[in-house]
Amino acid sequence: MENEQITRKNPTGIPNPVGNYTHITKIPRNAELYVTSGQIGIDQNGEFPENMNEQIRNTFNNIKAVLDSEELTANNIIKVNVWAIEKIDWDYLYSKWEELFGNDYPAMTIGYISELGLPEIKIEIEIWAAKV
């Protein structure tokens, strides 16, 4: 059997991504799938900062901790769903995104919605990952 791995690509014939994501992420047969609950901007003391960028920072810290708990890395991430209730500072979010992914981006969906599970939550990020 050939060396199977998760692959990402942007096919020809469609517009380039408008952000830091890839149009298609392919998972090889028999990969183990991991789906996280949405990670939020709560800190280790159970507090939610008022500032959106602080919540983004905490959210990425929480994503890293969840990945670490299963010995997963950014290379294992196949899909990211981002939900926010207020405008995202894309320069800041992408700085955290680059720390996690470098330049090898997974598939991604972003939605602005009116509210999340608790009134304090400004952003929630759900991760899908696979281990080959």
Residue pairs with C-beta under 8 A, 6 or more apart in sequence:
4 28
4 29
4 31
4 132
5 28
5 132
6 25
6 26
6 27
6 28
6 31
6 75
6 76
6 78
6 130
6 132
7 25
7 26
8 22
8 24
8 25
8 26
8 104
8 105
8 106
8 107
9 22
9 23
9 24
9 26
10 16
10 17
10 22
10 23
10 24
11 23
11 24
14 23
17 23
17 105
19 90
19 94
19 108
19 110
20 94
20 97
20 98
20 101
20 105
20 108
21 80
21 105
21 106
21 107
21 108
22 105
22 106
22 107
23 107
24 107
25 78
25 79
25 106
25 107
27 33
27 78
27 130
27 132
28 132
31 130
31 131
31 132
32 130
32 131
32 132
33 128
33 129
33 130
34 70
34 72
34 76
34 127
34 128
34 129
34 130
34 131
35 126
35 127
35 128
35 129
36 63
36 66
36 126
36 127
36 128
36 129
37 126
38 81
38 83
38 116
38 117
38 124
38 125
38 126
39 59
39 62
39 63
39 66
39 124
39 125
39 126
39 127
40 48
40 55
40 58
40 59
40 62
40 116
40 117
40 121
40 123
40 124
41 48
41 49
41 54
41 55
41 56
41 57
41 58
41 59
41 62
41 121
41 122
41 123
42 48
42 58
42 62
43 49
43 58
48 55
48 118
48 120
48 121
49 55
49 58
52 84
52 86
52 87
52 88
52 89
52 122
52 123
53 89
53 92
55 121
55 122
55 123
56 88
56 89
56 92
56 93
56 96
56 123
57 96
59 123
59 124
59 125
60 96
60 99
60 100
60 125
63 100
63 125
63 127
64 100
66 127
67 73
67 74
67 76
67 77
67 127
67 129
70 129
70 131
72 129
72 131
74 100
74 101
74 102
74 104
75 104
76 129
76 130
76 131
77 101
77 106
77 127
77 128
77 129
78 106
78 107
78 128
78 129
78 130
79 106
79 107
79 108
79 109
79 127
79 128
80 106
80 107
80 108
80 109
80 125
80 126
80 127
80 128
81 108
81 109
81 110
81 111
81 125
81 126
82 88
82 108
82 109
82 110
82 111
82 123
82 124
82 125
83 110
83 111
83 112
83 113
83 116
83 123
83 124
83 125
83 126
84 110
84 111
84 112
84 113
84 122
84 123
84 124
85 112
85 113
85 114
85 115
85 116
85 121
85 122
85 123
86 122
87 112
88 110
88 123
97 105
116 122
116 123
116 124
117 124
